[in-house]
Amino acid sequence: MTPSDHRDLTARCQELAAALPLPAPWDLQTFIAELAEARGRPIELRQVSTVDFDSPCGALVSLAGRDVIGYVTSTPLHEEHIILHEVGHLVCGHSDTRLADSPMVAALVPDLPRELVESVLGRSAFDATTEQEAELVASLYLYRAGRVPAPIRGVRKLDAKGGRTLRQIQETFDSARRRGPEKRR
């Protein structure tokens, strides 16, 4: 990917991530419900406790009347990121069917024939452009929600009270960490 392509991808992802309002305070379930309403079709979240080692840790299965986002059991922040990665595929308009026979899809929609699956995308290969887009959109949502530091340079979010950016706040904590804990008297 050329630097120009990377800038274009970044700008597209920032635009897509900024287009959806986030609930305040942040709540993933509320965000998913509002996204489903905006899209005019239900989005189901399904946690999958075990899948094969080679399966992606998340998948988006689009059916005729709904989208199903599956994610493996993990830490709360990791689960949230997996779900938002799949949301990234949705808002970017990605479509594919190569994973239709995967164990993740079988775990998510076990009773449906393969031909009813319109598209399947999984969180697995971060080198493909679609995976980079979905990953960046997910990171931007988490950043806007105040859950993680900025994923790319040039992304700024003002702290409403002090007018400082979250990056400046993060740098404060990072510098304190480098100094180590203060000595007790």
Salt bridges, closest charged atoms under 4 A:
GLU44 OE1 - ARG46 NH2 2.67
GLU44 OE2 - ARG66 NE 2.59
ASP67 OD2 - ARG39 NH1 2.57
ASP67 OD2 - ARG41 NE 2.94
GLU80 OE1 - ARG147 NH2 2.75
ASP96 OD2 - ARG98 NH2 2.38
ASP101 OD1 - ARG114 NE 3.00
GLU131 OE1 - HIS85 NE2 2.92
GLU131 OE2 - HIS89 NE2 3.06
GLU133 OE2 - ARG12 NE 2.67
GLU133 OE1 - HIS94 NE2 2.57
GLU135 OE2 - HIS81 NE2 2.74
GLU135 OE1 - HIS85 ND1 2.76
GLU135 OE2 - ARG123 NH2 3.03
ASP174 OD1 - ARG177 NH1 3.24
